[in-house]
Amino acid sequence: MENYSKGNDSDLIQMSDTQFVDLIYPPVLIIIGVIFNILIIVVMRTRFFHEQSTSVFMTMGATNDTLSLMVSMLSHWLYVAFPEVYSKEKAGWICKFLDFYGWGNCDLGILITTSMTIDRAFAISFPLRMTSGDNVKRAKITIGIVTLIVVAKEFHFLIGSDMVYRNQTERLCNVFTTTASYKFFWEDVWPWLHFSFLLVCFVIMTISNGILTYFVWKSSNDLDTRGTKVVKRTSVPIMSHQKVDQKWRTITPMLIGESCALLFLTFPFTVQSFFSEYHPTFYQKIEPKLLFSVTFYMLYTNKCITFIIYIVTGSRFRQALKECIIICFKGRGAVRRIRFREHFVGNVNIIRSVSEGKDSSVSNKSSTQSKNADFYNNDYTVIETHF
């Protein structure tokens, strides 16, 4: 009897803790996540990002996460905290939409990040090729294609989703198979299909991040060993390519950080979903309610911390955010003064780096020229590399 009482007390404490998390954590995620993702969208519209294909992916990802928090997470919170809000008779069509949209939203976010890593790995590997063509338009087309893929993959939720039984309190909706063919698809095909889909995405992200890390390391190593390099005159403007290449490389840490967070916070829910459908007897032995809640909230935490990752890893993102804050509090005049000062300092640094690599006679001649002098009239130009 004593052991039984202790067991009941433990269950009650665990249930109380779970209910407390269900009541408090979702609204915190919604408020913080919506604010952070709106800030990402605003920053992506600044001069630092708006002409890059990366801004299209990041803007779409932030929009996708915002809608997910406002629709899927809000619906989940209302059910786990206030279950009387939903009735079994009226929640059927709601669940069909929520399952279709919820699963599709998460998969779309993963595909957006995967597409962005591929785009960035290609850009940093072949920077000259990325300067030709409309990269922004290409990114928009890519998002349209992956959206169609997600719609086709998640369409079956519009058929089998319905509200869970009243004794199931950790989620609002689940899939109920009504035909033998759909039962076979849901129990034998879908778990492997979804798991394989995510595994392929994660492998692609890992490979792309490896490529990005290698080129960042290579750039840092070149900077340490050489400092400056001599570039032969070509028909392509050297400075413009150097500037574009630098933009790609400064975004790379942001993308690597976002991909690592997605892998860490998304994969546990994938494994949990796989075992819950493919090995239901084993799943029932390992505290399914607690396991689902932990992995589910990890999944949606990923939709809130992207802004923090960008702040920590992205120098250009911090610079753009600072400019947005200055505009809000001091107006555009203060930003113009800052831009003028940055432009002046940048020109001085370019003149200094060029003059230091030439003979003293050439240096004296360069010092008398204006800041807008053409540096491409020489056979060789010395460029100081900064990444």
Stockholm file with secondary structure:
# STOCKHOLM 1.0

chainA/1-387         MENYSKGNDSDLIQMSDTQFVDLIYPPVLIIIGVIFNILIIVVMRTRFFHEQSTSVFMTMGATNDTLSLMVSMLSHWLYVAFPEVYSKEKAGWICKFLDFYGWGNCDLGILITTSMTIDRAFAISFPLRMTSGDNVKRAKITIGIVTLIVVAKEFHFLIGSDMVYRNQTERLCNVFTTTASYKFFWEDVWPWLHFSFLLVCFVIMTISNGILTYFVWKSSNDLDTRGTKVVKRTSVPIMSHQKVDQKWRTITPMLIGESCALLFLTFPFTVQSFFSEYHPTFYQKIEPKLLFSVTFYMLYTNKCITFIIYIVTGSRFRQALKECIIICFKGRGAVRRIRFREHFVGNVNIIRSVSEGKDSSVSNKSSTQSKNADFYNNDYTVIETHF
#=GR chainA/1-387 SS CHHHHHHHHHHHHHHHHHHHHHHHHHHHHHHHHHHHHHHHHHHHTSTTTTTSHHHHHHHHHHHHHHHHIIIIIHHHHHHHHCGGGSCTTTSHHHHHHHHHHHHHHHHHHHHHHHHHHHHHHHHHHSHHHHTSSCHHHHHHHHHHHHHHHHHHHHTTHHHHEEECCTTCCSCSEEECCCSHHHHHIIIIIHHHHHHHHHHHHHHHHHHHHHHHHHHHHHHHHHHHHTSEEEEECCSSCHHHHHHHHHHHHHHHHHHHHHHHHHHHHHHHHHHHHHHHHHCHHHHTTSCHHHHHHHHHHHHHHTTTSHHHHHHHHCHHHHHHHHHHHHHHHHCHHHHHHHHHHHHHHHHHHHHHHHHHTSCHHHHHHHHTSCTTCCGGGSSEEEEECCC
#=GC SS_cons         CHHHHHHHHHHHHHHHHHHHHHHHHHHHHHHHHHHHHHHHHHHHTSTTTTTSHHHHHHHHHHHHHHHHIIIIIHHHHHHHHCGGGSCTTTSHHHHHHHHHHHHHHHHHHHHHHHHHHHHHHHHHHSHHHHTSSCHHHHHHHHHHHHHHHHHHHHTTHHHHEEECCTTCCSCSEEECCCSHHHHHIIIIIHHHHHHHHHHHHHHHHHHHHHHHHHHHHHHHHHHHHTSEEEEECCSSCHHHHHHHHHHHHHHHHHHHHHHHHHHHHHHHHHHHHHHHHHCHHHHTTSCHHHHHHHHHHHHHHTTTSHHHHHHHHCHHHHHHHHHHHHHHHHCHHHHHHHHHHHHHHHHHHHHHHHHHTSCHHHHHHHHTSCTTCCGGGSSEEEEECCC
//
